Amino acid sequence: MRGLTLLILQGPASPFLKEVARQAESTGTKVFKINFCLGDAVFWWPRKADWFTGPSGDWPAFLRNYLPRNGITDILMLGDGRPKHAAAVEIAREAGVRVHILEQGYLRPDWLTIEPEGMSGRSWFPRDAATLRALADDVPAVDMRSHFRNSFLTYALYDLAYHVPNVLMGWLLHPHYRTHGPVHPAVEYAGWIRKGLTSGRRRRQAQEVQRVYLPKETAPPRYFLFPLQLPGDYQIRIHAPFGDHFEIVAATIASFAREAPPETRLLFKIHPIDNGLSGWAGVIVGEAGRYGVENRVDLIDGGDLDKLISSAAGIVTVNSTVGLSAVMAGKPVITLGAAIYDIAGITHQGSLASFWRAPQAPQPGMPEVLAKALVATTQVRGGFLGAEAIAIGARNVVQRILDPSSALERPAAVVNAYRYQPELEQAPVTAA
């Protein structure tokens, strides 16, 4: 397709969207951009953009007028959870405008997600094995190796470049704007500073915990790994039971105490870019003590994720991409929230109680089928950081916008994202 008119909303804190615009225009696509804050403008400069700086309540009317006035055929945005993006999806659907949701890849590393209208429980990705096999038929084996160099320093500097102008001048230029994050950027940076100052101690503690779970001279204990996500992530806030990661963790510990064989252990792993404000240590120690399993539950902040996955009896996750990585490694996985890979033959389909006792591994060959089906429909190679990753990713995203997968159709019904919530709500048995 050619002759599209693309509207870009918010994206990652990087020059990625500007490269998308450049490559889209090279195909004859007309590009518009709406900025909401100075951070948006930092990574769009020196390109021109329109602005929305009014109260959030005025956004729907503004967009309903903007779309036909500019002949918009397509909208691109990062994620489906930010309030203005969620509203834009509904408004675009009403207007017959196609929506493309951009995010980090379901596959890792060095993949991006580009799919219509929504992610996870809102995704159009098919959920049955027969359809996946049909999609995978003509797709070559997926290369899961890393292709691009990643720099946490670049990530941090881009994040500062986005948020600092908003903090210093936003009150004057866009006083109605509210960050989509759960805390003020200054609070988040304070957490990162504290985490940096304690890095040596945390590394030593991680090594001590890992020696318990990955001993060199004896067989490792039977344990389940729960990779924690970021509590403020929209994958938790709108795609998980309760919308609260702390409540999910507490309920999981209660289930483990009630149902897991006494010789098993449960290891939680902190997300690598958790800013330290979540207080997971206190939460997990407190809940484990509450249910009398404090000697069987641990927390690690660091360690070798691949080795921990390889040695685990199974992986418990909400909807983390780590769960998909574990599936690709052939490990049993249970997803407590909405996940596009929660499919019969791929993840454990029984109860959480049964997972502790007899976790179901993926059927042979199904992880490879899943990866091929994802590449055929929603995944493209690229990244948000680094010149090469951005250039390749932008080109691939534009190609998918111009030629989206015909295999993706809006589902007739919403996927039952929270089938484990009743079990998680069971009254736990407290310690004697």
C-alpha positions in Angstrom: 0.0 0.0 0.0 1.1 3.6 -0.7 -0.5 7.0 -0.2 -1.1 6.5 3.6 -1.3 9.3 6.0 0.3 8.3 9.3 -0.2 10.1 12.7 2.4 9.4 15.3 1.7 9.8 19.0 4.1 9.1 21.9 6.9 6.6 21.5 10.1 5.4 23.2 12.6 7.9 24.7 14.9 7.6 21.7 15.2 8.9 18.1 13.3 5.9 16.9 10.0 7.6 15.8 11.9 10.3 13.9 13.6 7.5 11.9 10.2 5.9 11.3 8.9 9.2 9.9 11.9 9.6 7.6 11.6 6.1 6.3 7.8 6.3 6.0 8.1 9.5 3.9 10.5 7.8 1.6 7.7 5.5 0.6 5.3 8.3 -0.2 3.6 8.2 3.2 2.6 11.6 4.7 3.5 11.9 8.3 1.9 13.9 11.1 3.0 14.1 14.8 1.2 15.2 17.9 3.4 16.1 20.9 2.1 16.2 24.4 5.2 17.4 26.3 8.7 18.7 25.9 10.1 15.2 26.1 8.2 14.3 22.9 9.7 17.3 21.2 13.3 16.5 22.2 13.4 13.3 20.1 11.3 14.8 17.3 13.4 18.0 16.8 13.9 19.6 14.3 10.8 18.2 12.6 7.5 20.1 12.9 4.7 18.8 15.0 1.2 19.7 16.2 0.6 20.0 20.0 -2.1 19.0 22.4 -1.6 20.8 25.7 -5.1 20.9 27.0 -6.8 19.0 29.9 -7.1 15.3 29.3 -10.8 15.6 29.1 -10.4 17.6 25.9 -8.3 15.0 24.1 -11.1 12.9 22.6 -12.8 15.9 20.9 -9.4 17.2 19.8 -8.5 13.9 18.1 -12.0 13.4 16.6 -11.5 16.7 14.8 -7.9 16.1 14.0 -8.3 12.8 12.1 -10.6 13.8 9.3 -9.2 17.3 9.0 -5.7 15.8 8.2 -6.9 12.8 6.3 -5.3 10.3 8.7 -5.5 6.7 7.6 -3.1 5.1 10.3 -2.0 5.9 13.8 1.3 4.6 15.4 1.8 4.7 19.2 3.9 3.0 21.9 1.7 0.7 23.9 -2.0 0.6 24.4 -2.1 1.5 28.1 -1.4 5.2 28.4 -4.7 7.0 28.8 -4.4 9.2 25.7 -3.3 6.1 23.7 -6.2 4.0 25.0 -8.6 6.7 24.1 -7.0 7.1 20.6 -7.5 3.4 19.9 -11.3 3.7 20.5 -11.6 6.9 18.6 -9.6 5.6 15.6 -11.7 2.4 15.5 -14.9 4.5 15.4 -13.4 6.6 12.5 -12.1 3.6 10.5 -8.5 4.6 11.1 -6.0 1.7 11.4 -4.1 1.6 14.7 -0.5 0.1 15.0 0.7 -0.6 18.5 4.5 -0.5 18.9 6.4 -2.1 21.8 9.5 -4.0 22.7 9.4 -7.4 21.2 7.6 -10.4 22.6 10.6 -12.3 21.4 14.0 -11.2 22.9 16.5 -9.9 22.2 16.5 -7.4 19.3 12.9 -7.8 18.2 10.1 -5.2 18.2 6.3 -5.7 18.3 4.0 -4.0 15.8 0.4 -5.2 15.9 -3.1 -3.8 15.5 -5.0 -2.0 18.3 -3.8 -3.9 21.4 -1.4 -6.2 23.1 -1.6 -9.2 25.4 -5.3 -9.8 26.2 -6.2 -7.3 23.5 -3.9 -8.8 20.9 -5.3 -10.2 17.6 -2.7 -12.9 17.7 -4.4 -16.4 17.3 -4.5 -18.7 20.3 -4.9 -22.1 18.8 -2.2 -24.5 17.7 -3.6 -25.4 14.3 -3.6 -21.7 13.2 -0.1 -21.3 14.6 1.1 -24.2 12.5 -0.4 -22.8 9.4 1.2 -19.4 10.0 4.6 -21.1 10.6 4.6 -23.2 7.5 6.5 -20.9 5.2 8.6 -19.1 7.8 12.3 -20.1 8.2 13.7 -21.0 11.6 13.8 -17.9 13.8 17.3 -16.6 14.7 17.1 -15.9 18.4 20.7 -14.6 18.7 21.5 -11.0 19.7 22.2 -8.8 16.7 22.7 -5.3 18.2 24.7 -3.9 21.0 22.7 -2.5 23.9 23.9 0.2 26.3 22.2 0.9 29.7 24.1 4.2 29.8 22.4 5.3 26.5 19.0 4.2 27.9 19.6 6.3 31.0 20.8 9.3 29.1 17.8 9.2 26.7 15.5 8.8 29.7 17.0 11.9 31.3 16.7 13.8 28.0 13.0 13.0 27.9 12.0 13.7 31.5 14.3 16.6 32.6 12.8 19.2 30.3 9.3 18.1 31.4 10.3 18.6 35.1 12.0 22.0 34.5 9.7 23.7 32.0 6.6 21.5 31.8 4.7 23.4 34.4 4.9 26.5 32.2 4.5 25.0 28.7 2.1 22.1 29.2 0.7 22.4 32.8 -2.0 19.8 32.2 0.4 17.0 31.1 0.8 14.1 33.5 3.4 11.5 33.0 2.1 8.0 32.3 4.6 6.6 34.9 3.4 5.6 38.4 5.8 8.1 40.2 7.4 11.5 39.5 10.6 11.2 37.5 12.6 12.8 40.4 11.4 10.1 42.7 12.4 7.4 40.2 15.9 8.9 39.7 16.3 9.0 43.5 15.6 5.3 43.5 18.2 4.7 40.8 20.8 6.7 42.7 20.2 4.6 45.8 20.4 1.4 43.8 23.7 2.5 42.2 25.2 3.2 45.6 24.3 -0.3 46.8 25.3 -2.2 43.7 28.3 -3.9 45.3 26.2 -5.2 48.2 23.4 -6.3 46.0 25.8 -8.2 43.7 27.3 -10.1 46.7 23.9 -11.0 48.0 22.8 -12.2 44.5 25.9 -14.5 44.4 25.1 -15.9 47.8 21.5 -16.7 46.8 22.5 -18.1 43.4 24.9 -20.5 45.2 21.9 -22.0 47.0 20.0 -22.6 43.8 22.9 -23.3 41.5 25.4 -25.2 43.7 28.6 -26.4 41.9 29.1 -29.7 43.7 25.5 -30.9 44.4 22.3 -31.2 42.6 20.2 -28.0 42.7 17.1 -28.0 44.8 13.7 -28.3 43.1 12.5 -24.8 42.7 10.2 -22.5 40.8 11.3 -19.2 39.4 9.1 -16.1 39.4 10.7 -13.2 37.4 9.1 -10.0 38.7 7.9 -7.3 36.4 7.7 -3.6 37.0 4.7 -2.8 39.2 3.9 0.4 37.2 4.1 -1.4 33.8 0.8 -1.4 31.9 1.3 -5.1 31.3 0.5 -5.3 35.0 -1.9 -2.4 35.4 -4.3 -3.4 32.5 -3.3 -7.0 31.5 -3.1 -8.8 34.9 -5.5 -9.9 37.7 -6.1 -7.2 40.3 -4.0 -4.8 38.3 -1.6 -5.0 41.2 1.7 -6.9 41.1 2.1 -6.9 44.9 -1.3 -8.6 45.3 -0.4 -11.2 42.6 2.9 -12.0 44.4 1.1 -12.3 47.8 -1.5 -14.7 46.3 1.2 -16.7 44.6 3.1 -17.2 47.9 -0.1 -18.2 49.6 -0.8 -20.8 46.9 2.8 -22.1 47.2 2.4 -22.4 50.9 -0.9 -24.2 50.6 -0.2 -26.5 47.6 3.5 -26.9 46.7 5.3 -30.1 47.9 7.3 -29.3 51.0 10.7 -30.1 49.4 10.2 -27.3 46.7 11.4 -23.7 46.9 10.2 -20.5 45.2 12.7 -17.9 44.0 11.6 -14.4 43.0 13.9 -12.4 40.7 13.8 -8.6 40.6 13.5 -7.0 37.1 16.8 -5.7 35.8 15.5 -2.1 35.4 13.5 -2.0 38.7 14.4 1.3 40.3 14.5 -0.1 43.8 11.4 1.7 45.0 9.1 -1.4 45.0 10.4 -2.7 48.3 10.2 -6.3 47.1 12.5 -7.6 49.8 10.1 -6.5 52.6 7.0 -7.6 50.7 8.3 -11.1 49.9 9.9 -11.7 53.3 6.7 -10.5 55.0 4.3 -12.7 52.9 6.6 -15.8 53.2 6.7 -15.4 57.0 2.9 -14.8 57.1 2.4 -18.3 55.5 5.2 -20.1 57.3 7.4 -20.6 54.2 10.1 -18.1 55.0 12.7 -20.9 54.8 11.6 -21.9 51.2 11.1 -18.5 49.6 14.0 -16.3 48.4 14.6 -13.1 46.4 17.5 -12.5 44.1 18.5 -9.1 42.6 20.8 -10.1 39.8 22.3 -13.5 39.0 22.4 -15.4 35.7 18.8 -15.5 34.4 19.5 -18.2 31.7 21.0 -20.6 34.2 18.2 -20.0 36.7 15.6 -20.7 34.1 17.5 -23.8 32.9 17.7 -25.3 36.4 14.1 -24.4 37.5 11.3 -26.9 37.7 9.0 -24.3 36.2 8.5 -20.6 35.6 5.7 -18.6 37.2 5.0 -15.3 35.5 2.2 -12.8 35.0 2.9 -12.1 31.3 6.6 -11.4 31.2 8.7 -11.9 28.0 10.9 -14.0 30.3 8.1 -16.5 30.3 8.3 -16.7 26.5 12.1 -17.1 26.7 11.5 -20.0 29.1 9.0 -21.5 26.7 11.6 -21.3 23.9 14.0 -23.2 26.3 11.4 -25.9 26.7 10.6 -25.1 30.3 7.1 -25.4 31.9 5.6 -22.0 32.2 2.3 -20.7 33.8 1.0 -17.2 33.0 -1.2 -15.7 35.7 -2.2 -12.7 33.5 -2.9 -12.1 29.8 -0.1 -13.4 27.6 -0.1 -13.9 23.9 1.9 -17.2 24.4 -0.6 -18.7 26.9 -1.8 -21.4 24.5 -2.6 -25.1 24.9 0.5 -27.1 24.0 2.8 -24.2 25.0 2.1 -23.2 28.6 0.6 -25.1 31.6 -3.2 -25.0 31.2 -4.1 -26.5 34.5 -4.5 -24.8 37.9 -1.7 -23.0 39.8 -2.0 -25.7 42.4 -1.4 -28.4 39.8 1.6 -26.5 38.5 3.4 -26.8 41.8 3.0 -30.5 41.7 3.2 -31.5 38.0 4.1 -28.5 35.7 3.4 -29.1 32.0 6.3 -28.5 29.6 5.6 -27.3 26.0 4.8 -30.0 23.4 7.8 -30.8 21.3 8.2 -28.4 18.4 5.6 -26.0 19.6 8.0 -23.3 20.8 9.5 -23.1 17.4 6.1 -23.0 15.8 5.1 -20.1 18.1 8.2 -18.1 17.3 7.6 -18.5 13.5 4.0 -17.5 13.9 5.0 -14.4 15.9 7.5 -13.4 13.2 4.9 -13.9 10.5 2.5 -11.6 12.2 3.7 -9.2 15.0 7.5 -9.3 15.4 10.1 -7.5 13.4 13.9 -7.3 13.9 15.1 -4.0 15.4 15.5 -2.0 18.6 14.9 1.4 20.2 18.6 2.1 21.0 21.7 2.3 18.8 21.9 3.6 15.3 21.8 0.2 13.6 19.0 -1.2 15.6 16.9 2.0 15.1 17.5 2.1 11.3 16.6 -1.6 10.8 13.7 -1.5 13.3 12.2 1.6 11.7 12.4 0.2 8.2 10.7 -3.0 9.3 8.0 -1.2 11.3 7.2 1.0 8.3 7.0 -2.1 6.1 4.5 -3.7 8.5 2.4 -0.5 8.5 2.4 -0.5 4.7 1.7 -4.3 4.5 0.2 -5.7 7.7 -0.3 -9.4 8.2 -3.6 -10.5 6.7 -3.6 -13.4 9.3 -4.5 -11.0 12.1 -8.2 -10.3 12.5 -10.0 -8.6 15.4 -11.2 -11.5 17.7 -15.0 -11.9 18.1 -14.5 -12.0 21.9 -12.0 -10.8 24.4 -9.6 -13.4 25.6 -10.2 -14.6 29.2 -7.2 -12.9 30.6 -7.7 -13.6 34.2 -8.7 -17.2 34.4 -6.4 -17.7 37.5 -7.9 -14.8 39.5 -10.5 -17.0 41.3 -7.8 -19.3 42.4 -5.5 -16.5 43.5 -8.4 -15.1 45.6 -8.8 -18.2 47.6 -8.4 -17.7 51.3 -4.9 -18.8 52.3 -4.0 -21.0 55.1 -1.9 -19.0 57.5 1.1 -20.3 59.4 0.4 -22.0 62.7 
